[in-house]
Amino acid sequence: MGKFIYEGNLKVDFDDRTLAHLQMVIGTKLRRGEAFHFTWKDDTSLGNGRTSVWMHAQSSLVYKYYGSRRPTLNARWVDALAFTANSPTGLFLVPEPNGDETTGAES
């Protein structure tokens, strides 16, 4: 289980595989200078709500992985996540598509 930390105080858990895919999409958008919303469903312990943050080049982001191995990336999932990130509603998690199109993870 990994952790995404936004602005030092907002922390949310994602499994390492999901976090690696999010890091790829977020990093790509921010390298291009593109700001966007990132929304996720809150853990049931926090209620049934959701959280949305504004991602921009000056955002303080930390991706904390607890596993020692880098997850292999599914290129189709990166594309699907990037599609949401490029929409007016911003980045949100979609299920990982089936398929074997994988690439090595980048940091």
C-alpha positions, 0 to 999 in steps of 0.5 A: 500500500502506497501513500499520495501526499498533497501539500504535506497534510492531505494523505491518501492510500493507494496500492503501489501499482495504482500509485505508480500509474497515477505518478506517471500521468500526474508527472506528465501533465505537470511537466507540460505545465498543465494544471488539472483537478485530481479526484478520488473516492474517500476511504469508507472510514472517512465517509462515502465522500470524495476529495478533489485537489487542484494539481499545478506545477507548484504543488508539493507532492510525495509518492510514498511506496511501501513495496521494494519493487517497481510495479510494471506499468500497463500502457493502456491504463496510463492512457485511460487515466490520461484521458480522464486527466485531459477531460474537464472533470480532471483525473480520476481512477478508472479500472485497469483495462485487461491486456499485456501492454506493459512498460517499465516503471519510471521514477 
